[in-house]
Amino acid sequence: MTVETRDITKIFGKQKALDNVSFSINKGELVGFLGPNGAGKSTMMKIITGFMPPYSGDVFVNKQKITLENIEIKRNIGYLPENNPLYTDLYVKEYLEITAGFYKLKNKKQRLAEMVELTGLGNEQHKKIRALSKGYRQRVGIAQALIHNPSVLILDEPTTGLDPNQLEEIRALIREISREKTVIISSHIMQEVEAICNRILVINKGKIVANGGITEIKAGKFKRNQIVIAEFNKALKAEQLVSVEGVKNASPEKNCWLIEANSEVDIRPAIFRFAVKNHLILLTLKEKQQNLESIFYQLTQ
């Protein structure tokens, strides 16, 4: 595996930002690191990159332990922080040349040309960074994160603030990069991660609450509550349905009821028995397919 975290805990004062976080990411995976604002995403990214030490626990990249002092292992990591801090008074090419110099690259000119081509900065390389659009600034940030050819690329909220066209361009660029790199993308937007990644980690209040593939999420693996659509031939009150064992909530929607229950038990047999007992005819009884937003909401509440 390329990245492994073992029982990472981080405490700021009285707040536990990360609470025994453990996960592993294999070579070549494109993983979305999801969570609401303040969940611990950026803190975890900074610990993986070696910018911040954990309170306890260990991080390994390519089986080597990450420490503040281990400069050599950081050559395997490329990092684009949130808000993409750039030297806006520099020209694009000048900025990338300086970045390449930090890594003492022997093939600096060749690598610079490769990054300009990969990130589509050919027509912008002689402009000052301050003159670039938000989308092209993101491209510059990704180019600097990749210029030393790391095996792991970490992007913290890379698509925030982009318009739809810029968004699709950056998505396509990230997909292209992921063919040869292990890529971790931090975000709080479920649809964004779904559009790019093939696996997600969901963090909430410093703890991992879901870890699996996009298909697994769509299949309902991480869903906590089952929602059933039921239609009866007679009018009912919500109190009657809530009295059914296992039902948490019932709300009317058009001619039907949305009945919410614990996903560990299929509530449909209980609703069927309720209908029989009360001499009701069930016109509709089916499980509602929940979208990714509602599942994410359940996981992070």
Phi and psi in degrees as a GROMACS rama.xvg file:
@    title "Ramachandran Plot"
@    xaxis  label "Phi"
@    yaxis  label "Psi"
@TYPE xy
-87.2184  -43.8924  THR-2
-125.585  132.474  VAL-3
-141.151  129.535  GLU-4
-114.491  137.685  THR-5
-124.999  109.814  ARG-6
51.7665  49.9099  ASP-7
-76.4321  123.579  ILE-8
-125.114  136.82  THR-9
-135.845  128.117  LYS-10
-121.566  130.366  ILE-11
-114.048  104.377  PHE-12
63.4833  -117.288  GLY-13
-97.6133  -2.30231  LYS-14
-97.2245  129.828  GLN-15
-94.7778  99.8384  LYS-16
-72.8991  -35.9518  ALA-17
-131.774  137.344  LEU-18
-127.933  93.514  ASP-19
51.5282  55.0409  ASN-20
-84.4185  123.211  VAL-21
-132.583  133.071  SER-22
-165.191  165.539  PHE-23
-136.04  148.107  SER-24
-129.279  126.91  ILE-25
-84.4604  161.525  ASN-26
-57.4381  132.876  LYS-27
85.4263  -1.26056  GLY-28
-78.2476  148.745  GLU-29
-114.245  102.088  LEU-30
-111.966  133.641  VAL-31
-95.5903  129.799  GLY-32
-106.055  101.162  PHE-33
-103.882  151.372  LEU-34
170.692  155.916  GLY-35
-66.3042  166.581  PRO-36
-58.4909  133.406  ASN-37
85.3892  6.80415  GLY-38
-77.6637  -20.039  ALA-39
118.429  8.01528  GLY-40
-62.8868  -54.9612  LYS-41
-64.4654  -35.9681  SER-42
-61.4758  -43.4788  THR-43
-64.1574  -40.8423  MET-44
-61.2098  -43.2186  MET-45
-67.0418  -32.7389  LYS-46
-71.8189  -41.4527  ILE-47
-62.0622  -38.6109  ILE-48
-80.2464  -8.72547  THR-49
85.4802  9.55755  GLY-50
-78.8532  -20.4398  PHE-51
-140.859  133.79  MET-52
-81.8218  147.656  PRO-53
-77.8475  161.774  PRO-54
-70.9693  -40.0503  TYR-55
-155.506  161.514  SER-56
100.57  173.683  GLY-57
-135.57  151.205  ASP-58
-122.952  136.013  VAL-59
-123.884  133.465  PHE-60
-121.948  123.751  VAL-61
52.2086  40.0967  ASN-62
68.6816  8.76021  LYS-63
-106.43  137.339  GLN-64
-74.4746  134.133  LYS-65
-83.6767  126.652  ILE-66
-138.511  163.815  THR-67
-62.7209  -31.5116  LEU-68
-84.0394  -21.359  GLU-69
-80.2037  82.6351  ASN-70
-69.1375  -36.5112  ILE-71
-61.409  -42.141  GLU-72
-66.2299  -26.5229  ILE-73
-68.7346  -15.1787  LYS-74
-67.1393  -17.615  ARG-75
-86.6511  -0.057094  ASN-76
-122.212  131.481  ILE-77
-110.302  139.741  GLY-78
-138.376  126.76  TYR-79
-113.568  104.155  LEU-80
-68.6894  163.821  PRO-81
-62.0294  144.412  GLU-82
71.3728  0.67597  ASN-83
44.5715  71.8675  ASN-84
-68.7566  121.118  PRO-85
-130.744  156.911  LEU-86
-86.1735  94.0101  TYR-87
-70.5608  -16.0382  THR-88
-82.8759  -8.22474  ASP-89
-89.5597  154.088  LEU-90
-76.1806  153.731  TYR-91
-55.4353  -51.1684  VAL-92
-63.3918  -39.6889  LYS-93
-62.2318  -43.9027  GLU-94
-62.7931  -43.3774  TYR-95
-69.552  -33.4071  LEU-96
-64.2675  -41.3445  GLU-97
-64.8261  -42.9361  ILE-98
-61.3577  -43.2567  THR-99
-61.8862  -34.4898  ALA-100
-65.6116  -33.1226  GLY-101
-59.8244  -34.7141  PHE-102
-91.2235  0.0979435  TYR-103
52.7574  47.7477  LYS-104
-70.5627  134.499  LEU-105
-76.8809  -33.5007  LYS-106
-102.783  48.0402  ASN-107
-56.8563  -48.8959  LYS-108
-63.6222  -42.3759  LYS-109
-64.9044  -44.215  GLN-110
-66.3579  -38.1509  ARG-111
-61.436  -44.5468  LEU-112
-62.5777  -39.3405  ALA-113
-64.5222  -40.9201  GLU-114
-69.6875  -38.4927  MET-115
-62.2789  -41.4716  VAL-116
-69.7483  -45.8183  GLU-117
-60.9702  -42.7146  LEU-118
-92.6564  3.47604  THR-119
68.0658  36.489  GLY-120
-100.96  12.7441  LEU-121
-53.9737  -46.609  GLY-122
-82.2041  -8.04521  ASN-123
-109.853  -7.21027  GLU-124
-64.8143  -20.5999  GLN-125
-101.248  11.3839  HIS-126
-97.9317  156.218  LYS-127
-73.4801  145.835  LYS-128
-60.0244  -33.6335  ILE-129
-63.9808  -20.9878  ARG-130
-87.5091  -4.40074  ALA-131
-84.9612  154.159  LEU-132
-72.2773  168.98  SER-133
-60.1904  -39.4355  LYS-134
-62.5659  -42.4139  GLY-135
-73.5728  -29.5021  TYR-136
-64.3272  -38.3861  ARG-137
-63.2298  -37.1681  GLN-138
-63.3744  -40.268  ARG-139
-63.1608  -42.2574  VAL-140
-62.2542  -40.5828  GLY-141
-68.2919  -38.6728  ILE-142
-61.8035  -43.3971  ALA-143
-67.2142  -31.1036  GLN-144
-72.5175  -21.8723  ALA-145
-104.337  -11.0344  LEU-146
-61.1058  -27.6894  ILE-147
-92.1883  10.6594  HIS-148
58.3185  56.8004  ASN-149
-74.8066  159.949  PRO-150
-86.9776  -19.6203  SER-151
-123.91  129.654  VAL-152
-117.753  126.656  LEU-153
-117.457  121.95  ILE-154
-119.539  118.226  LEU-155
-99.472  108.207  ASP-156
50.9883  57.5852  GLU-157
-72.5827  -15.5301  PRO-158
-112.53  9.02424  THR-159
-62.2741  130.416  THR-160
82.0604  6.11662  GLY-161
-87.4592  147.183  LEU-162
-78.6888  168.603  ASP-163
-54.6  -39.5501  PRO-164
-68.0308  -45.105  ASN-165
-62.7041  -38.0503  GLN-166
-58.8287  -48.2956  LEU-167
-67.61  -35.1551  GLU-168
-64.6063  -43.7874  GLU-169
-69.3465  -37.7274  ILE-170
-58.864  -46.8289  ARG-171
-62.4516  -39.0558  ALA-172
-64.3738  -43.5044  LEU-173
-64.3496  -41.3809  ILE-174
-60.6134  -41.524  ARG-175
-62.4341  -44.616  GLU-176
-62.8753  -37.8848  ILE-177
-67.9101  -10.567  SER-178
-66.3735  -26.3972  ARG-179
-120.679  -10.2292  GLU-180
-122.885  158.369  LYS-181
-86.4689  122.805  THR-182
-120.136  131.231  VAL-183
-118.717  124.482  ILE-184
-115.679  123.101  ILE-185
-92.1482  133.14  SER-186
-159.901  162.448  SER-187
-115.33  10.1369  HIS-188
-110.513  112.097  ILE-189
-60.6835  -43.8247  MET-190
-63.7993  -34.7524  GLN-191
-64.5081  -44.9442  GLU-192
-67.4333  -38.5092  VAL-193
-61.772  -36.0776  GLU-194
-71.2702  -22.3765  ALA-195
-113.16  -43.4727  ILE-196
-93.1218  163.931  CYS-197
-113.621  -2.43897  ASN-198
-151.325  149.949  ARG-199
-132.151  153.187  ILE-200
-119.902  128.857  LEU-201
-111.152  126.281  VAL-202
-115.181  140.075  ILE-203
-144.513  125.628  ASN-204
52.9857  40.1776  LYS-205
82.3784  4.33409  GLY-206
-125.608  145.034  LYS-207
-75.3978  122.71  ILE-208
-110.5  -10.03  VAL-209
-157.868  144.479  ALA-210
-152.137  106.124  ASN-211
177.679  -175.545  GLY-212
-80.5458  158.689  GLY-213
-58.6484  -40.8597  ILE-214
-62.2868  -37.333  THR-215
-63.5675  -39.0824  GLU-216
-65.0338  -45.5601  ILE-217
-62.5718  -30.9908  LYS-218
-77.5564  -6.5797  ALA-219
92.7283  17.5023  GLY-220
-60.5611  -36.5043  LYS-221
-101.592  4.18055  PHE-222
-73.1327  136.897  LYS-223
-94.8585  -29.9626  ARG-224
-120.491  137.036  ASN-225
-89.5868  138.137  GLN-226
-120.65  126.991  ILE-227
-116.443  139.406  VAL-228
-98.0509  123.007  ILE-229
-129.961  136.943  ALA-230
-127.224  128.826  GLU-231
-112.307  162.452  PHE-232
-81.4049  -8.08381  ASN-233
-130.378  158.253  LYS-234
-71.503  142.559  ALA-235
-131.929  166.576  LEU-236
-107.248  151.916  LYS-237
-57.8827  -35.2202  ALA-238
-60.7362  -33.1333  GLU-239
-66.4259  -42.2244  GLN-240
-73.2788  -37.1757  LEU-241
-65.194  -23.1941  VAL-242
-71.8817  -14.6632  SER-243
-69.7296  132.873  VAL-244
-59.3797  128.937  GLU-245
95.001  -12.8724  GLY-246
-81.9424  127.823  VAL-247
-92.9183  -37.322  LYS-248
-156.614  152.399  ASN-249
-142.314  127.928  ALA-250
-137.294  139.637  SER-251
-73.6976  143.493  PRO-252
-144  107.24  GLU-253
56.9805  -121.844  LYS-254
-93.9388  3.251  ASN-255
-115.196  176.646  CYS-256
-119.501  137.973  TRP-257
-97.7549  114.17  LEU-258
-111.978  121.318  ILE-259
-104.924  135.415  GLU-260
-145.338  175.069  ALA-261
-70.3473  131.543  ASN-262
-70.9723  -14.2603  SER-263
-68.1175  -22.4392  GLU-264
-126.372  128.555  VAL-265
-69.7633  118.549  ASP-266
-82.9405  -10.1539  ILE-267
-61.5866  -41.9664  ARG-268
-59.0833  -37.9006  PRO-269
-66.361  -37.2367  ALA-270
-68.7352  -37.9854  ILE-271
-62.0817  -45.383  PHE-272
-63.6189  -37.183  ARG-273
-60.4801  -42.7814  PHE-274
-64.0201  -44.7219  ALA-275
-62.0586  -46.1032  VAL-276
-60.7263  -35.0479  LYS-277
-101.608  16.252  ASN-278
55.7576  44.3952  HIS-279
-107.532  151.772  LEU-280
-103.628  126.834  ILE-281
-85.5389  111.527  LEU-282
-84.2772  -30.4192  LEU-283
-144.332  136.927  THR-284
-152.634  103.987  LEU-285
-151.586  155.89  LYS-286
-80.8188  134.013  GLU-287
-79.5091  131.377  LYS-288
-80.1164  113.872  GLN-289
-83.8641  143.029  GLN-290
-82.1264  171.564  ASN-291
-63.0242  -34.3572  LEU-292
-62.8111  -44.5603  GLU-293
-68.1758  -35.8338  SER-294
-66.731  -43.9697  ILE-295
-59.8294  -41.0678  PHE-296
-60.8002  -44.1008  TYR-297
-63.449  -40.5425  GLN-298
-68.7849  -26.9757  LEU-299
-110.037  14.8388  THR-300
